[in-house]
Amino acid sequence: MIHSVTPKADLRVERIRGDEPSSAIGQKPKVRKEDTEARSTFQVFAERSRIEQAAAKVSEVLSQANPQLRIRVDDETEQVVVKVVEQESGEVIRQIPPEELLDLEKYLSSLKGLLLQEQG
């Protein structure tokens, strides 16, 4: 006897066009041009200022608890950087992410314009 099978959870089903390879199933969805244009400069600035405010608050709390920890937002990569600093000399003992990684990201982002071309 055959019983009907009911799904246990709501599943989202998307059709894949025939011209797309089957490996596209695990990939991230493509961003529509309208979506990227919808983000105004103000929205990006607002997000950046919120990140900087949060980093400043965390840094203030940490400086009271442990003056060896410092938090900042890198201007070029817009990543949060955590530094462990020796209190007496001010020397950086440890940085997360490392300065080399930030430099690599800056270099790769400068090459991005050469590798990727926007199609209109």
MOHULIN-V976485 format. One record per pair of residues at least 4 apart in sequence whose C-alpha atoms are under 8 Angstrom apart, sorted by sequence separation. I is the first residue (numbers start at 1). GAP is how many residues later the second one is. D is the distance in Angstrom with one decimal. If there is no record, write none. Layout:
i & gap & d
I & GAP & D
I & GAP & D
This chain:
i & gap & d
16 & 4 & 6.7
20 & 4 & 6.8
23 & 4 & 7.5
31 & 4 & 6.7
32 & 4 & 6.8
33 & 4 & 6.2
34 & 4 & 6.0
35 & 4 & 7.1
39 & 4 & 6.1
40 & 4 & 6.6
41 & 4 & 6.1
42 & 4 & 6.0
43 & 4 & 6.2
44 & 4 & 6.2
45 & 4 & 6.1
46 & 4 & 6.2
47 & 4 & 6.3
48 & 4 & 6.2
49 & 4 & 6.1
50 & 4 & 6.1
51 & 4 & 6.1
52 & 4 & 6.1
53 & 4 & 6.2
54 & 4 & 6.2
55 & 4 & 5.9
56 & 4 & 6.1
57 & 4 & 6.3
58 & 4 & 6.1
59 & 4 & 6.0
60 & 4 & 6.5
61 & 4 & 6.5
62 & 4 & 5.4
63 & 4 & 4.2
74 & 4 & 5.0
75 & 4 & 7.8
86 & 4 & 5.1
87 & 4 & 7.8
94 & 4 & 7.8
95 & 4 & 7.2
97 & 4 & 6.5
98 & 4 & 6.6
99 & 4 & 6.2
100 & 4 & 6.1
101 & 4 & 6.2
102 & 4 & 6.2
103 & 4 & 6.2
104 & 4 & 6.1
105 & 4 & 6.0
106 & 4 & 6.3
107 & 4 & 6.5
108 & 4 & 6.2
109 & 4 & 7.6
111 & 4 & 6.4
112 & 4 & 5.9
113 & 4 & 6.7
31 & 5 & 7.3
39 & 5 & 7.1
62 & 5 & 6.7
63 & 5 & 7.1
73 & 5 & 5.9
74 & 5 & 5.4
85 & 5 & 5.7
86 & 5 & 5.3
97 & 5 & 7.0
63 & 6 & 6.5
73 & 6 & 5.5
74 & 6 & 6.3
85 & 6 & 5.5
86 & 6 & 6.3
62 & 7 & 6.4
63 & 7 & 7.1
73 & 7 & 4.4
74 & 7 & 6.6
85 & 7 & 4.4
86 & 7 & 6.4
62 & 8 & 7.4
72 & 8 & 5.8
73 & 8 & 5.8
84 & 8 & 5.9
85 & 8 & 5.4
71 & 9 & 7.0
72 & 9 & 5.3
83 & 9 & 6.6
84 & 9 & 5.5
85 & 9 & 7.2
59 & 10 & 7.6
71 & 10 & 5.7
72 & 10 & 6.7
83 & 10 & 7.5
84 & 10 & 5.1
59 & 11 & 5.8
71 & 11 & 4.6
83 & 11 & 5.8
84 & 11 & 6.3
59 & 12 & 5.3
70 & 12 & 5.8
71 & 12 & 6.3
83 & 12 & 4.4
58 & 13 & 7.4
59 & 13 & 7.7
69 & 13 & 7.0
70 & 13 & 5.1
82 & 13 & 5.7
83 & 13 & 6.4
69 & 14 & 5.7
70 & 14 & 6.5
81 & 14 & 7.0
82 & 14 & 5.2
56 & 15 & 7.3
68 & 15 & 8.0
69 & 15 & 4.7
70 & 15 & 7.4
81 & 15 & 5.8
82 & 15 & 7.3
55 & 16 & 6.2
56 & 16 & 7.3
68 & 16 & 5.4
69 & 16 & 6.2
81 & 16 & 6.2
55 & 17 & 6.1
68 & 17 & 4.9
55 & 18 & 7.1
68 & 18 & 6.1
68 & 19 & 5.8
52 & 20 & 7.6
67 & 20 & 7.1
52 & 21 & 6.4
51 & 22 & 7.8
55 & 25 & 7.4
77 & 25 & 7.1
77 & 28 & 7.1
77 & 29 & 6.5
48 & 30 & 7.8
76 & 30 & 7.0
